[in-house]
Amino acid sequence: MARTSPSEFVRQVQQETRKVTWPSWKETRMTTLMVFVMVVIVSVFLSVADWAIGNVMRLILGGGA
């Protein structure tokens, strides 16, 4: 494969960038909000699961009062 000059590389990158369909600000905000919501939901779920598994392990191992 032939080497590409830096100027050719930049030109190709610019061409490919023009082909990208960029999300609107509304789509970006909505996606960001959904990510934050999912992070909170998963954090709560994992916290509850950790607490429950810890209690079960204490009961099984007899380490808690």
PyMOL Python script that loads the backbone (N, CA, C, O; Angstrom):
from pymol import cmd

cmd.read_pdbstr("""\
ATOM      1  N   MET A   1       0.846  -1.176   0.000  1.00  0.00           N
ATOM      2  CA  MET A   1       0.000   0.000   0.000  1.00  0.00           C
ATOM      3  C   MET A   1       0.896   1.245   0.000  1.00  0.00           C
ATOM      4  O   MET A   1       1.839   1.343   0.785  1.00  0.00           O
ATOM      5  N   ALA A   2       0.589   2.184  -0.884  1.00  0.00           N
ATOM      6  CA  ALA A   2       1.389   3.404  -1.012  1.00  0.00           C
ATOM      7  C   ALA A   2       1.152   4.338   0.174  1.00  0.00           C
ATOM      8  O   ALA A   2       0.060   4.399   0.738  1.00  0.00           O
ATOM      9  N   ARG A   3       2.198   5.049   0.524  1.00  0.00           N
ATOM     10  CA  ARG A   3       2.087   6.016   1.621  1.00  0.00           C
ATOM     11  C   ARG A   3       1.327   7.254   1.141  1.00  0.00           C
ATOM     12  O   ARG A   3       1.431   7.661  -0.016  1.00  0.00           O
ATOM     13  N   THR A   4       0.566   7.835   2.059  1.00  0.00           N
ATOM     14  CA  THR A   4      -0.208   9.037   1.746  1.00  0.00           C
ATOM     15  C   THR A   4       0.505  10.237   2.343  1.00  0.00           C
ATOM     16  O   THR A   4       0.959  10.192   3.486  1.00  0.00           O
ATOM     17  N   SER A   5       0.603  11.301   1.575  1.00  0.00           N
ATOM     18  CA  SER A   5       1.243  12.510   2.084  1.00  0.00           C
ATOM     19  C   SER A   5       0.335  13.154   3.133  1.00  0.00           C
ATOM     20  O   SER A   5      -0.878  12.944   3.112  1.00  0.00           O
ATOM     21  N   PRO A   6       0.910  13.932   4.043  1.00  0.00           N
ATOM     22  CA  PRO A   6       0.090  14.599   5.062  1.00  0.00           C
ATOM     23  C   PRO A   6      -1.015  15.477   4.471  1.00  0.00           C
ATOM     24  O   PRO A   6      -2.129  15.499   4.994  1.00  0.00           O
ATOM     25  N   SER A   7      -0.723  16.193   3.397  1.00  0.00           N
ATOM     26  CA  SER A   7      -1.747  17.063   2.798  1.00  0.00           C
ATOM     27  C   SER A   7      -2.878  16.223   2.195  1.00  0.00           C
ATOM     28  O   SER A   7      -4.044  16.604   2.296  1.00  0.00           O
ATOM     29  N   GLU A   8      -2.552  15.093   1.575  1.00  0.00           N
ATOM     30  CA  GLU A   8      -3.571  14.205   1.018  1.00  0.00           C
ATOM     31  C   GLU A   8      -4.414  13.613   2.144  1.00  0.00           C
ATOM     32  O   GLU A   8      -5.633  13.486   2.020  1.00  0.00           O
ATOM     33  N   PHE A   9      -3.756  13.253   3.238  1.00  0.00           N
ATOM     34  CA  PHE A   9      -4.479  12.715   4.387  1.00  0.00           C
ATOM     35  C   PHE A   9      -5.494  13.728   4.919  1.00  0.00           C
ATOM     36  O   PHE A   9      -6.644  13.371   5.180  1.00  0.00           O
ATOM     37  N   VAL A  10      -5.082  14.977   5.082  1.00  0.00           N
ATOM     38  CA  VAL A  10      -5.974  16.027   5.577  1.00  0.00           C
ATOM     39  C   VAL A  10      -7.138  16.216   4.616  1.00  0.00           C
ATOM     40  O   VAL A  10      -8.277  16.378   5.055  1.00  0.00           O
ATOM     41  N   ARG A  11      -6.877  16.198   3.322  1.00  0.00           N
ATOM     42  CA  ARG A  11      -7.932  16.339   2.321  1.00  0.00           C
ATOM     43  C   ARG A  11      -8.942  15.192   2.428  1.00  0.00           C
ATOM     44  O   ARG A  11     -10.152  15.412   2.361  1.00  0.00           O
ATOM     45  N   GLN A  12      -8.437  13.978   2.595  1.00  0.00           N
ATOM     46  CA  GLN A  12      -9.330  12.824   2.721  1.00  0.00           C
ATOM     47  C   GLN A  12     -10.170  12.902   3.997  1.00  0.00           C
ATOM     48  O   GLN A  12     -11.353  12.562   3.993  1.00  0.00           O
ATOM     49  N   VAL A  13      -9.552  13.349   5.075  1.00  0.00           N
ATOM     50  CA  VAL A  13     -10.292  13.500   6.334  1.00  0.00           C
ATOM     51  C   VAL A  13     -11.403  14.533   6.172  1.00  0.00           C
ATOM     52  O   VAL A  13     -12.518  14.318   6.646  1.00  0.00           O
ATOM     53  N   GLN A  14     -11.117  15.635   5.517  1.00  0.00           N
ATOM     54  CA  GLN A  14     -12.136  16.661   5.289  1.00  0.00           C
ATOM     55  C   GLN A  14     -13.283  16.117   4.445  1.00  0.00           C
ATOM     56  O   GLN A  14     -14.447  16.404   4.723  1.00  0.00           O
ATOM     57  N   GLN A  15     -12.968  15.344   3.429  1.00  0.00           N
ATOM     58  CA  GLN A  15     -14.010  14.748   2.590  1.00  0.00           C
ATOM     59  C   GLN A  15     -14.897  13.811   3.410  1.00  0.00           C
ATOM     60  O   GLN A  15     -16.121  13.850   3.289  1.00  0.00           O
ATOM     61  N   GLU A  16     -14.287  12.979   4.235  1.00  0.00           N
ATOM     62  CA  GLU A  16     -15.059  12.034   5.039  1.00  0.00           C
ATOM     63  C   GLU A  16     -15.897  12.764   6.091  1.00  0.00           C
ATOM     64  O   GLU A  16     -17.015  12.345   6.389  1.00  0.00           O
ATOM     65  N   THR A  17     -15.369  13.845   6.648  1.00  0.00           N
ATOM     66  CA  THR A  17     -16.091  14.613   7.658  1.00  0.00           C
ATOM     67  C   THR A  17     -17.360  15.221   7.065  1.00  0.00           C
ATOM     68  O   THR A  17     -18.375  15.325   7.753  1.00  0.00           O
ATOM     69  N   ARG A  18     -17.313  15.620   5.805  1.00  0.00           N
ATOM     70  CA  ARG A  18     -18.498  16.180   5.154  1.00  0.00           C
ATOM     71  C   ARG A  18     -19.605  15.142   4.986  1.00  0.00           C
ATOM     72  O   ARG A  18     -20.777  15.501   4.877  1.00  0.00           O
ATOM     73  N   LYS A  19     -19.247  13.872   4.965  1.00  0.00           N
ATOM     74  CA  LYS A  19     -20.224  12.802   4.779  1.00  0.00           C
ATOM     75  C   LYS A  19     -20.965  12.451   6.066  1.00  0.00           C
ATOM     76  O   LYS A  19     -22.011  11.802   6.023  1.00  0.00           O
ATOM     77  N   VAL A  20     -20.433  12.873   7.202  1.00  0.00           N
ATOM     78  CA  VAL A  20     -21.014  12.517   8.497  1.00  0.00           C
ATOM     79  C   VAL A  20     -22.328  13.252   8.707  1.00  0.00           C
ATOM     80  O   VAL A  20     -22.443  14.440   8.409  1.00  0.00           O
ATOM     81  N   THR A  21     -23.318  12.531   9.224  1.00  0.00           N
ATOM     82  CA  THR A  21     -24.577  13.163   9.614  1.00  0.00           C
ATOM     83  C   THR A  21     -24.475  13.490  11.101  1.00  0.00           C
ATOM     84  O   THR A  21     -24.553  12.602  11.950  1.00  0.00           O
ATOM     85  N   TRP A  22     -24.302  14.754  11.398  1.00  0.00           N
ATOM     86  CA  TRP A  22     -24.104  15.169  12.778  1.00  0.00           C
ATOM     87  C   TRP A  22     -25.452  15.303  13.482  1.00  0.00           C
ATOM     88  O   TRP A  22     -26.420  15.760  12.873  1.00  0.00           O
ATOM     89  N   PRO A  23     -25.530  14.907  14.772  1.00  0.00           N
ATOM     90  CA  PRO A  23     -26.797  15.048  15.499  1.00  0.00           C
ATOM     91  C   PRO A  23     -27.087  16.521  15.790  1.00  0.00           C
ATOM     92  O   PRO A  23     -26.180  17.349  15.875  1.00  0.00           O
ATOM     93  N   SER A  24     -28.378  16.819  15.939  1.00  0.00           N
ATOM     94  CA  SER A  24     -28.756  18.187  16.295  1.00  0.00           C
ATOM     95  C   SER A  24     -28.486  18.387  17.793  1.00  0.00           C
ATOM     96  O   SER A  24     -28.224  17.437  18.532  1.00  0.00           O
ATOM     97  N   TRP A  25     -28.560  19.658  18.212  1.00  0.00           N
ATOM     98  CA  TRP A  25     -28.341  19.947  19.631  1.00  0.00           C
ATOM     99  C   TRP A  25     -29.421  19.279  20.473  1.00  0.00           C
ATOM    100  O   TRP A  25     -29.145  18.811  21.578  1.00  0.00           O
ATOM    101  N   LYS A  26     -30.649  19.232  19.962  1.00  0.00           N
ATOM    102  CA  LYS A  26     -31.734  18.596  20.701  1.00  0.00           C
ATOM    103  C   LYS A  26     -31.437  17.098  20.891  1.00  0.00           C
ATOM    104  O   LYS A  26     -31.618  16.559  21.983  1.00  0.00           O
ATOM    105  N   GLU A  27     -30.985  16.442  19.831  1.00  0.00           N
ATOM    106  CA  GLU A  27     -30.644  15.017  19.928  1.00  0.00           C
ATOM    107  C   GLU A  27     -29.476  14.796  20.890  1.00  0.00           C
ATOM    108  O   GLU A  27     -29.467  13.832  21.655  1.00  0.00           O
ATOM    109  N   THR A  28     -28.504  15.686  20.845  1.00  0.00           N
ATOM    110  CA  THR A  28     -27.342  15.570  21.728  1.00  0.00           C
ATOM    111  C   THR A  28     -27.753  15.725  23.191  1.00  0.00           C
ATOM    112  O   THR A  28     -27.322  14.953  24.047  1.00  0.00           O
ATOM    113  N   ARG A  29     -28.592  16.730  23.476  1.00  0.00           N
ATOM    114  CA  ARG A  29     -29.056  16.941  24.860  1.00  0.00           C
ATOM    115  C   ARG A  29     -29.874  15.746  25.345  1.00  0.00           C
ATOM    116  O   ARG A  29     -29.703  15.293  26.477  1.00  0.00           O
ATOM    117  N   MET A  30     -30.765  15.234  24.488  1.00  0.00           N
ATOM    118  CA  MET A  30     -31.616  14.111  24.874  1.00  0.00           C
ATOM    119  C   MET A  30     -30.777  12.861  25.141  1.00  0.00           C
ATOM    120  O   MET A  30     -31.015  12.143  26.112  1.00  0.00           O
ATOM    121  N   THR A  31     -29.809  12.608  24.288  1.00  0.00           N
ATOM    122  CA  THR A  31     -28.944  11.444  24.472  1.00  0.00           C
ATOM    123  C   THR A  31     -28.129  11.573  25.758  1.00  0.00           C
ATOM    124  O   THR A  31     -27.981  10.604  26.503  1.00  0.00           O
ATOM    125  N   THR A  32     -27.603  12.769  26.018  1.00  0.00           N
ATOM    126  CA  THR A  32     -26.840  13.004  27.248  1.00  0.00           C
ATOM    127  C   THR A  32     -27.718  12.800  28.472  1.00  0.00           C
ATOM    128  O   THR A  32     -27.288  12.180  29.446  1.00  0.00           O
ATOM    129  N   LEU A  33     -28.938  13.311  28.434  1.00  0.00           N
ATOM    130  CA  LEU A  33     -29.870  13.130  29.547  1.00  0.00           C
ATOM    131  C   LEU A  33     -30.154  11.649  29.773  1.00  0.00           C
ATOM    132  O   LEU A  33     -30.175  11.189  30.914  1.00  0.00           O
ATOM    133  N   MET A  34     -30.373  10.904  28.701  1.00  0.00           N
ATOM    134  CA  MET A  34     -30.661   9.471  28.830  1.00  0.00           C
ATOM    135  C   MET A  34     -29.467   8.720  29.414  1.00  0.00           C
ATOM    136  O   MET A  34     -29.650   7.782  30.189  1.00  0.00           O
ATOM    137  N   VAL A  35     -28.261   9.114  29.056  1.00  0.00           N
ATOM    138  CA  VAL A  35     -27.070   8.486  29.631  1.00  0.00           C
ATOM    139  C   VAL A  35     -27.023   8.737  31.133  1.00  0.00           C
ATOM    140  O   VAL A  35     -26.763   7.813  31.905  1.00  0.00           O
ATOM    141  N   PHE A  36     -27.273   9.975  31.559  1.00  0.00           N
ATOM    142  CA  PHE A  36     -27.259  10.285  32.989  1.00  0.00           C
ATOM    143  C   PHE A  36     -28.347   9.502  33.729  1.00  0.00           C
ATOM    144  O   PHE A  36     -28.104   8.982  34.818  1.00  0.00           O
ATOM    145  N   VAL A  37     -29.537   9.419  33.145  1.00  0.00           N
ATOM    146  CA  VAL A  37     -30.628   8.666  33.776  1.00  0.00           C
ATOM    147  C   VAL A  37     -30.238   7.191  33.924  1.00  0.00           C
ATOM    148  O   VAL A  37     -30.452   6.595  34.980  1.00  0.00           O
ATOM    149  N   MET A  38     -29.670   6.610  32.875  1.00  0.00           N
ATOM    150  CA  MET A  38     -29.276   5.200  32.939  1.00  0.00           C
ATOM    151  C   MET A  38     -28.165   4.979  33.965  1.00  0.00           C
ATOM    152  O   MET A  38     -28.153   3.954  34.647  1.00  0.00           O
ATOM    153  N   VAL A  39     -27.240   5.920  34.081  1.00  0.00           N
ATOM    154  CA  VAL A  39     -26.171   5.808  35.079  1.00  0.00           C
ATOM    155  C   VAL A  39     -26.773   5.789  36.481  1.00  0.00           C
ATOM    156  O   VAL A  39     -26.357   4.994  37.325  1.00  0.00           O
ATOM    157  N   VAL A  40     -27.747   6.658  36.733  1.00  0.00           N
ATOM    158  CA  VAL A  40     -28.397   6.694  38.048  1.00  0.00           C
ATOM    159  C   VAL A  40     -29.138   5.382  38.310  1.00  0.00           C
ATOM    160  O   VAL A  40     -29.024   4.817  39.397  1.00  0.00           O
ATOM    161  N   ILE A  41     -29.893   4.895  37.329  1.00  0.00           N
ATOM    162  CA  ILE A  41     -30.648   3.650  37.505  1.00  0.00           C
ATOM    163  C   ILE A  41     -29.711   2.480  37.780  1.00  0.00           C
ATOM    164  O   ILE A  41     -29.958   1.695  38.695  1.00  0.00           O
ATOM    165  N   VAL A  42     -28.645   2.353  37.004  1.00  0.00           N
ATOM    166  CA  VAL A  42     -27.702   1.247  37.194  1.00  0.00           C
ATOM    167  C   VAL A  42     -26.985   1.390  38.535  1.00  0.00           C
ATOM    168  O   VAL A  42     -26.740   0.389  39.208  1.00  0.00           O
ATOM    169  N   SER A  43     -26.646   2.610  38.932  1.00  0.00           N
ATOM    170  CA  SER A  43     -25.986   2.823  40.227  1.00  0.00           C
ATOM    171  C   SER A  43     -26.880   2.386  41.378  1.00  0.00           C
ATOM    172  O   SER A  43     -26.418   1.722  42.306  1.00  0.00           O
ATOM    173  N   VAL A  44     -28.153   2.754  41.324  1.00  0.00           N
ATOM    174  CA  VAL A  44     -29.096   2.353  42.372  1.00  0.00           C
ATOM    175  C   VAL A  44     -29.241   0.831  42.389  1.00  0.00           C
ATOM    176  O   VAL A  44     -29.212   0.215  43.454  1.00  0.00           O
ATOM    177  N   PHE A  45     -29.398   0.223  41.203  1.00  0.00           N
ATOM    178  CA  PHE A  45     -29.540  -1.229  41.129  1.00  0.00           C
ATOM    179  C   PHE A  45     -28.318  -1.933  41.714  1.00  0.00           C
ATOM    180  O   PHE A  45     -28.463  -2.863  42.507  1.00  0.00           O
ATOM    181  N   LEU A  46     -27.123  -1.502  41.334  1.00  0.00           N
ATOM    182  CA  LEU A  46     -25.912  -2.153  41.833  1.00  0.00           C
ATOM    183  C   LEU A  46     -25.729  -1.933  43.328  1.00  0.00           C
ATOM    184  O   LEU A  46     -25.239  -2.820  44.027  1.00  0.00           O
ATOM    185  N   SER A  47     -26.115  -0.769  43.825  1.00  0.00           N
ATOM    186  CA  SER A  47     -26.028  -0.514  45.270  1.00  0.00           C
ATOM    187  C   SER A  47     -26.959  -1.452  46.041  1.00  0.00           C
ATOM    188  O   SER A  47     -26.562  -2.028  47.054  1.00  0.00           O
ATOM    189  N   VAL A  48     -28.186  -1.602  45.565  1.00  0.00           N
ATOM    190  CA  VAL A  48     -29.150  -2.497  46.220  1.00  0.00           C
ATOM    191  C   VAL A  48     -28.672  -3.944  46.127  1.00  0.00           C
ATOM    192  O   VAL A  48     -28.755  -4.685  47.105  1.00  0.00           O
ATOM    193  N   ALA A  49     -28.177  -4.348  44.968  1.00  0.00           N
ATOM    194  CA  ALA A  49     -27.677  -5.716  44.795  1.00  0.00           C
ATOM    195  C   ALA A  49     -26.487  -5.972  45.718  1.00  0.00           C
ATOM    196  O   ALA A  49     -26.402  -7.038  46.327  1.00  0.00           O
ATOM    197  N   ASP A  50     -25.576  -5.021  45.829  1.00  0.00           N
ATOM    198  CA  ASP A  50     -24.421  -5.163  46.714  1.00  0.00           C
ATOM    199  C   ASP A  50     -24.865  -5.293  48.165  1.00  0.00           C
ATOM    200  O   ASP A  50     -24.362  -6.141  48.902  1.00  0.00           O
ATOM    201  N   TRP A  51     -25.805  -4.454  48.570  1.00  0.00           N
ATOM    202  CA  TRP A  51     -26.315  -4.507  49.941  1.00  0.00           C
ATOM    203  C   TRP A  51     -26.964  -5.865  50.212  1.00  0.00           C
ATOM    204  O   TRP A  51     -26.714  -6.472  51.253  1.00  0.00           O
ATOM    205  N   ALA A  52     -27.795  -6.347  49.284  1.00  0.00           N
ATOM    206  CA  ALA A  52     -28.495  -7.619  49.472  1.00  0.00           C
ATOM    207  C   ALA A  52     -27.515  -8.788  49.512  1.00  0.00           C
ATOM    208  O   ALA A  52     -27.627  -9.656  50.378  1.00  0.00           O
ATOM    209  N   ILE A  53     -26.569  -8.821  48.597  1.00  0.00           N
ATOM    210  CA  ILE A  53     -25.593  -9.910  48.580  1.00  0.00           C
ATOM    211  C   ILE A  53     -24.741  -9.876  49.840  1.00  0.00           C
ATOM    212  O   ILE A  53     -24.410 -10.924  50.394  1.00  0.00           O
ATOM    213  N   GLY A  54     -24.383  -8.679  50.295  1.00  0.00           N
ATOM    214  CA  GLY A  54     -23.610  -8.557  51.545  1.00  0.00           C
ATOM    215  C   GLY A  54     -24.376  -9.109  52.728  1.00  0.00           C
ATOM    216  O   GLY A  54     -23.802  -9.811  53.560  1.00  0.00           O
ATOM    217  N   ASN A  55     -25.684  -8.802  52.823  1.00  0.00           N
ATOM    218  CA  ASN A  55     -26.499  -9.320  53.918  1.00  0.00           C
ATOM    219  C   ASN A  55     -26.633 -10.833  53.850  1.00  0.00           C
ATOM    220  O   ASN A  55     -26.555 -11.507  54.877  1.00  0.00           O
ATOM    221  N   VAL A  56     -26.835 -11.379  52.648  1.00  0.00           N
ATOM    222  CA  VAL A  56     -26.935 -12.828  52.490  1.00  0.00           C
ATOM    223  C   VAL A  56     -25.630 -13.492  52.893  1.00  0.00           C
ATOM    224  O   VAL A  56     -25.647 -14.522  53.568  1.00  0.00           O
ATOM    225  N   MET A  57     -24.517 -12.931  52.496  1.00  0.00           N
ATOM    226  CA  MET A  57     -23.219 -13.505  52.860  1.00  0.00           C
ATOM    227  C   MET A  57     -22.996 -13.453  54.361  1.00  0.00           C
ATOM    228  O   MET A  57     -22.452 -14.398  54.933  1.00  0.00           O
ATOM    229  N   ARG A  58     -23.407 -12.365  55.016  1.00  0.00           N
ATOM    230  CA  ARG A  58     -23.259 -12.284  56.480  1.00  0.00           C
ATOM    231  C   ARG A  58     -24.100 -13.352  57.165  1.00  0.00           C
ATOM    232  O   ARG A  58     -23.666 -13.956  58.146  1.00  0.00           O
ATOM    233  N   LEU A  59     -25.314 -13.585  56.642  1.00  0.00           N
ATOM    234  CA  LEU A  59     -26.171 -14.629  57.212  1.00  0.00           C
ATOM    235  C   LEU A  59     -25.543 -16.006  57.015  1.00  0.00           C
ATOM    236  O   LEU A  59     -25.520 -16.817  57.941  1.00  0.00           O
ATOM    237  N   ILE A  60     -25.041 -16.269  55.827  1.00  0.00           N
ATOM    238  CA  ILE A  60     -24.441 -17.577  55.540  1.00  0.00           C
ATOM    239  C   ILE A  60     -23.186 -17.795  56.374  1.00  0.00           C
ATOM    240  O   ILE A  60     -22.989 -18.875  56.930  1.00  0.00           O
ATOM    241  N   LEU A  61     -22.343 -16.783  56.461  1.00  0.00           N
ATOM    242  CA  LEU A  61     -21.066 -16.932  57.177  1.00  0.00           C
ATOM    243  C   LEU A  61     -21.201 -16.655  58.665  1.00  0.00           C
ATOM    244  O   LEU A  61     -20.254 -16.870  59.421  1.00  0.00           O
ATOM    245  N   GLY A  62     -22.351 -16.187  59.089  1.00  0.00           N
ATOM    246  CA  GLY A  62     -22.576 -15.925  60.521  1.00  0.00           C
ATOM    247  C   GLY A  62     -21.735 -14.792  61.066  1.00  0.00           C
ATOM    248  O   GLY A  62     -21.329 -14.836  62.227  1.00  0.00           O
ATOM    249  N   GLY A  63     -21.464 -13.791  60.270  1.00  0.00           N
ATOM    250  CA  GLY A  63     -20.597 -12.706  60.718  1.00  0.00           C
ATOM    251  C   GLY A  63     -21.332 -11.452  61.170  1.00  0.00           C
ATOM    252  O   GLY A  63     -20.692 -10.445  61.473  1.00  0.00           O
ATOM    253  N   GLY A  64     -22.660 -11.488  61.224  1.00  0.00           N
ATOM    254  CA  GLY A  64     -23.360 -10.267  61.570  1.00  0.00           C
ATOM    255  C   GLY A  64     -24.410 -10.501  62.651  1.00  0.00           C
ATOM    256  O   GLY A  64     -24.906 -11.613  62.826  1.00  0.00           O
ATOM    257  N   ALA A  65     -24.729  -9.454  63.356  1.00  0.00           N
ATOM    258  CA  ALA A  65     -25.732  -9.574  64.397  1.00  0.00           C
ATOM    259  C   ALA A  65     -27.025  -8.945  63.937  1.00  0.00           C
ATOM    260  O   ALA A  65     -28.008  -8.942  64.678  1.00  0.00           O
TER     261      ALA A  65
END
""", "prot")
cmd.dss("prot")
cmd.show_as("cartoon", "prot")
cmd.util.cbc("prot")
cmd.orient("prot")
